[in-house]
Structure formats: C-alpha cells, structure tokens
Amino acid sequence: MKQRNHPSRLGIFLLIGLLLSPAGQAASVGGNLPDLGDESAAVLSPQDERRIGEDFMRQARAQLDLLDDPELNEYLQELGRRLTAGTPGLPEFHLFLVNNPSINAFAVPGGFIGVHTGLLLATRSEAELAAVLAHETAHITQRHIPRMIAESQRVSGPALAAMLASILIAATGHQGGEAAVLLTTAGLAQHEINFTRAFEEEADRIGMDTLNNAGYDARAMPAFFEQMEILTRQYDNNLPEFLRSHPVTGRRIAESRNHAENYPVRPGPDARAFDSMRARLLVLGSKPEDAVKLFRAKLENRDTPDQAADHYGYALALLANNRYDDARREAALLLKARTDYAPYYSLRAEIELAAGNKSAGLKTYADAGRQFPTSLALIQHYASALLKTGQPAQARQLLDKAVRQRPQEPVLYKMLASAAGESGQRMEAHRAYGEYYFLTGQAQAAIEQFELAIRFAGNNFYYLSSLEARIKEIRDTLPPVPASKKTERERQAPPGR
C-alpha cells in the first residue's frame, strides 16, 4: 500500500499552483480580463483547465492509491472511448481507477475522471457504469468548475480560494471537512449547494444524450439513481462519497426518468467485459483462498447469469493459489467458448509462465499480440514477461510503441527505463525514468534524471536540445521559489536552466 499524505495537501498544492498562474492572479484580485461572452473562460481557459488536470494527475499518482491493473485500466479507457465516439466534438477523456471501496466518481478539469473501485462493484450493469461516467463527462464539457469559480467571483474574494479548495479536496474521494469550514467562512455554503444542484441537473440531461448516442439505454441513469436513493435511506448520516457530492432526491429521480423516456430503448453493447472486469476486481481485492471459495460457490449456483465471468474469476483465483493445472483447464474452457477476448489470452500466458513453461507463455503473448495489436494491456504483460525472462531489447521495442500510444502512463515509462538500462541504452533509461518521476509528482527527481541523460547523450545535438527543453518544461510547472530561498548557484543560473 502506498504511503499517502493527507488529502488536503493535494488540494492546497493545486490551489496554490492555480492562484500563482496569470489567470489565477487575475481572478483572485478581480483583474481586467476581456469579456469573452462566457465568464468562465475569463477565469480559466481550456489550456488552464488542462494544466490543472495534469497537475492533479501527477499529485494523485504520488498521493492516492491508484489501481494500476492493465486489464481494468484498458477496460475503463475503452468504455470512455465508446462514450465519446457517438457524440461529435467531445474531447478524449482519461479515466483512472482509485483503489477505494467507497461508491464514487469525480471529474477534474482538463478531461480527467476518477472512478473508485467501489463504484465498479456497486453498478449492476455496464449501462449503469456508463451512465455515471457520462454524467461526469458532462461536468467537464459544460465547464462546471470554471463556471462555479466565475460565479464565486461576484460574491466575494475569498470565495475563489474556498471553492477551489472544496472542489479539489472533494476530488480525492475523501470527506472535505476543511473545505466545509472554508465555505462557511466565506459565507458561500448555501449558495454553492444551490448552484451545484443546477449543474447536476444539466449533467444528467447532457449525460443522457451521451449515453444514448453511445448505444446505451438512457434509463440506466435513473435506475442507478434509484439504487442510490435506497442507499441514502440505509446509510442515514454516513453516506457514501458519491451521495455527498451527487445528492439524489425524489425530484431528481423523477425528472431523470421522465427525460429518459424521450430516448429509444436500447439493448446496449455486449456486457461480458463488464462482468469479467468486476470478477477480476473481486479477485484482486480478496485473499486468494477466499476468492476460490467465492467463485466456486458462484459456479455451483446455476442461477447466476454471468457464468463466463465467474469462470474467469475462478481461473484467476486458482492462479493466485498456484493451482496451475486447475487454472489451465478453466482458461481452456474460456478460450474454447470465446476466441476474441484478449484477457483470456493473458490469463493463459500468465498461467504458463507461473508454472515455469516460459516458451509456452511467451508464445501465447506473441500470438495474441498479432491478433490484438492495439491492446495496451497485452503489450504491458508481454513486455513484463520479456524483461523477467532476460529479453530486454525485445521488451524495449514493445514499450517504445506503448508510450507513443499512451504518453501519460507512468508505469510504461518505468518499464521502458528498465528495458533500456538492461539493453545498455543509458541515455534512454534516464530519460524514461525522468518521465516516470515527472508523471508521479516527483519533479525534482525527474530533472535529475534528465540531467543524467544529458551526460550520456554525447554530442548528439537533437538529444541534447530535446533533453534541455524537457528540463525547462518541467521547471516551468514548479511553483516559483522566493529569491531569499534560492541558492547562489540558482540565482546565477541563466534562464531555462
């Protein structure tokens, strides 16, 4: 388990970073920004939002318990792409999984959406999960956070800082006690609650459009709300975080259900992946022996509808218990029934590698890679297996491709650094480590790695200039250091170094 700092530090770090930016400074003192027609654009531009979101992700990776499972991450990203594909003009969203049993999801400016593992287990269908994600995408596309900030500007100066702290602390998935105090101090508590309700209704309506356009039944959204209302009664004052930030009322349920009736009934895409990923999550969150008992019981209950997912979970549990022959039989049954699902091939390869059959495991990955060339989860697993079996050069080729596909995934850079280092490519190794440290909120360590990379770049002008430019880019993301705290060397350093 990661060592994590108190969540309020994350919110404060981002709040300070924003207020130090030109847009933030202007907003905090009133400023003379031009009237762009949308007050939120005068407070935060789309570029500012993206920067805030990227800052958030770097700090979140350092301080939150993110679940870095290749299959689950790929599933979430594919679900996000499916949601946006049906609606022209929607940006690409980055979805990430927080290892937290509470029922929650949250949107961060710049296109980032956090999903708690508890939400994945609480939703009863992929359509319900997609409904929550569609709702969160609407918060981003409708620029609700910048609009809240723009609204707060008209109320009081301290309100901007209070609202930002509230939003960013809440986004960590923890209760924001400090934020509540700040809002009360600013005299804004009731105002923000009313404003948030309006945004929630707007996100419901637009989210249903997105849901319908992606091929899902829009009725999944009110169905999930009804499930949350039941939880509201059960939990009393100890509500799940989702219900604190997304209050469910009878009026909201009725309005969403009435609105959903405007859309056609849709069967929705194949939900087998959703069922399998829920099974995978259950295995990851359980003791191996408990997972075996759980899925054996599910399979013995012939009334359960998702037998394939239960077989998948059972195979994963058997693998975790080192019962390779039994796990191999389950994997063979799964592949016999369905040959078009990449996680089944990864499962078979993992079983063979764990049982000591290296050639069979690597061949399974190689064959699957040709069948599913865009599966980042397969690439990550295959590269990891190649590294473990002493083939770093081949792993490096795979990982070079992977980081081009997903340049914001730190685990890929860490693996690439290992592959490059073991291949004797020291400059590439330090550069990849630099990207890994930067993406995980360790900017100073990243700069040190890029400086080490420069030492091994020789006289290659292209490498030297790109490495120096990258150092400058990272330094530009750091909060300014007061002149009184700079060392003599830093005061004399030329700009950009």
Order of alpha helices (4+ residues) and beta strands (2+ residues): alpha-alpha-alpha-alpha-alpha-beta-beta-beta-alpha-alpha-alpha-alpha-alpha-alpha-alpha-alpha-alpha-alpha-alpha-alpha-alpha-alpha-alpha-alpha-alpha-alpha-alpha-alpha-alpha-alpha
